C-alpha cells in the first residue's frame, strides 16, 4: 500500500520545507477579481517552496458553483506543476456513514485531493469511508486553533483525559501514521506538546500561524519534541496570500512571506 503521509514526509525532507499554504480566496481581500488567475499566480510564485497546498472549500463555495469548478482546475494545475506537492482538501467533513461515503467519493474521486480534513464528532463510521481509500489520507480535527475550541475540546472526562486527548488516543487505533494525521492548532503550544507526546509518529497539520497569533518558535519547540523534523506541516494562509494589496506585485510579496516562513522554521529546527 502506498502511503500518502510517507510521501508527504519524503517531500518535506527533499524540499526542506514544512510549509503548507492555505488557499483561502476572500473576494474583499483579493488584489485582483479573477479567482483563477489569483490562485495560479500564488502557485506559480511559491510551488518550489512548499510541501503542500490546502484549498479551503468554504471560500471556493462562497463564489458559487463556478468557484468549485475553479477549485478543481486549481488542483489539476498544481498536480501538473509538480508531483512533489500534496493537496489537502479542507472541508472538515463528517456525517453518518452513507453521507461520509458520498463526501469521500466527492473529495477523493471528483476533486482528487490527496488528504482531507475530517470531523470525528459522529464516531468511527463517519471516518471509515475516508480511510477506505488506501492511497489517500485524513487529518482528524483534534485540538483546533480557534478560541472556541476550549468550549468542548478541553472538557475533562472521568478517566482524567481532556476530550481532545481521548479523541486522539481513540482514533489512533483506527488507522496508522500511513493514513491518519491530526489537526493541532499553533495557538495552543502546550496542547501541541501534549499531543506530540501521545502521538509521536503521526503527522500533524498545524494551522494558526500568522493572523491567528501562533508563533513558529512555540510550535517547533512543542512539535519537535521527538526530534523528527518531517512529520508535520505548518499552514499559513492569509498572511501569505494577502501580503500585498497591489495587483501588480501580490505574488512577489507572497513568495517573500513564504520564504521567510520556511527559513524561520528551518532555523528553529536546527
MOTA-V964847 format. One record per pair of residues at least 4 apart in sequence whose ideal C-beta (glycine too) atoms are under 7 Angstrom apart, sorted by the first residue. I is the first residue (numbers start at 1). J is the second residue. Records with the same first field share a line. If there is no record, write none. Layout:
# MOTA-V964847
I: J / J
This chain:
# MOTA-V964847
1: 134
2: 135
3: 7 / 178 / 179
4: 8 / 86 / 114 / 115 / 135 / 136 / 137
5: 9 / 137 / 177 / 178 / 179 / 181 / 203
6: 10 / 178
7: 11 / 86
8: 12 / 51 / 52 / 86 / 203
9: 13 / 203 / 230 / 231
10: 14
11: 15 / 51 / 84 / 86
12: 17 / 18 / 51 / 230
13: 230
14: 84
15: 51 / 84
16: 266
17: 49 / 50 / 51 / 262
18: 51 / 232 / 233 / 234 / 265
19: 49 / 50 / 51 / 234 / 258 / 261 / 262 / 265
20: 50 / 51 / 52 / 53 / 54 / 88 / 233 / 234 / 235
21: 46 / 50 / 53 / 236 / 237 / 240 / 258
22: 54 / 56 / 235 / 236 / 237
23: 39 / 53 / 54 / 55 / 56
24: 56 / 59 / 237 / 238 / 241
25: 30 / 35 / 38 / 39 / 59 / 60
26: 30 / 59
29: 242
30: 38
31: 244 / 245 / 246 / 247 / 250
32: 37 / 38 / 247
34: 38
35: 39 / 63 / 67 / 70
36: 40 / 70 / 73
37: 41
38: 42
39: 43 / 74
40: 44 / 77
41: 45 / 251
42: 46 / 241 / 251 / 254
43: 47 / 77 / 78 / 81
44: 251
45: 251 / 252 / 254 / 255
46: 50 / 254 / 255 / 258
47: 81 / 82 / 85
49: 258 / 259 / 262
50: 85 / 258
51: 85 / 86 / 233
52: 85 / 86 / 88 / 233
53: 78 / 85 / 87
54: 88 / 90 / 235
55: 60 / 71 / 74 / 75 / 89 / 90
56: 90
57: 61 / 89 / 90 / 91
58: 62
60: 67 / 68 / 70 / 71
61: 67 / 68
62: 67
63: 67
65: 69
66: 70
67: 71
68: 72
69: 73
70: 74
71: 75 / 111
72: 76 / 111
73: 77
74: 78
75: 79 / 87 / 111 / 112
76: 80
77: 81
78: 85 / 87
86: 114 / 115
87: 113 / 114
88: 113 / 114 / 115 / 139 / 205
89: 107 / 111 / 113 / 116
90: 117
91: 107 / 116 / 117
92: 117 / 119 / 141
93: 100 / 103 / 116 / 118 / 119
94: 100 / 118 / 119 / 120 / 121 / 122 / 126
95: 99 / 100 / 103 / 122 / 126
96: 100 / 122 / 125 / 126
97: 101 / 125 / 126 / 128 / 129
99: 103
100: 104 / 126 / 129 / 130
101: 105 / 129
102: 106
103: 107
104: 108 / 129 / 130 / 133
105: 109
106: 110 / 111
107: 111 / 113 / 116
108: 113 / 133 / 136
114: 136 / 137
115: 136 / 137 / 138 / 139
116: 130 / 138
117: 139 / 141 / 183
118: 127 / 130 / 138 / 139 / 140 / 141
119: 141
120: 127 / 140 / 141 / 167 / 171
122: 126
124: 128 / 174
127: 131 / 138 / 174
128: 132
130: 138
131: 138 / 174 / 175 / 179
137: 179 / 180 / 181
138: 179 / 180
139: 181 / 182 / 183 / 205
140: 171 / 180 / 182 / 183
141: 183
142: 164 / 167 / 168 / 182 / 183 / 184 / 195
143: 149 / 153 / 164 / 184 / 185 / 188 / 191 / 195
144: 149 / 153 / 183 / 185
145: 185 / 186 / 187 / 207 / 208 / 212 / 214
149: 153 / 185
150: 154
152: 163
153: 163 / 164
154: 162 / 163 / 164
155: 162 / 163
156: 162
157: 161 / 163 / 166
161: 165 / 166
163: 167
164: 168 / 191
165: 169 / 194 / 198
166: 170
167: 171
168: 172 / 182 / 195 / 198 / 199
169: 198
171: 180
172: 180 / 199 / 202
175: 179 / 180
176: 180
177: 201 / 202 / 203
180: 202
181: 202 / 203 / 204 / 205
182: 195 / 199 / 202 / 204
183: 205 / 207
184: 191 / 192 / 195 / 204 / 206
185: 207 / 208 / 214
186: 206 / 207 / 208 / 209 / 214 / 219 / 234
187: 208 / 212 / 213 / 214
188: 192
189: 193 / 218 / 219 / 222
190: 194
191: 195
192: 196 / 219 / 222 / 223
193: 197 / 222 / 225
194: 198
195: 199
196: 200 / 222 / 223 / 225 / 226
197: 225
200: 226
201: 231
203: 231 / 232
204: 223 / 232
205: 233 / 235
206: 219 / 223 / 232 / 233 / 234 / 235
207: 235
208: 212 / 214
209: 214 / 216 / 219 / 234 / 235 / 236
210: 236 / 238 / 239
211: 238 / 239
214: 218 / 219
215: 219
216: 220 / 264 / 265 / 268
217: 221 / 268
218: 222
219: 223 / 234
220: 224 / 265 / 268 / 269
223: 232
224: 229 / 269
229: 269
234: 265
236: 240 / 261
237: 241
238: 242
239: 243 / 257
240: 254 / 257 / 258
241: 254
243: 253 / 254 / 257
244: 249 / 250 / 253
246: 250
249: 253
250: 254
251: 255
252: 256
253: 257
254: 258
255: 259
256: 260
257: 261
258: 262
259: 263
260: 264
261: 265
262: 266
263: 267
264: 268
265: 269
266: 270
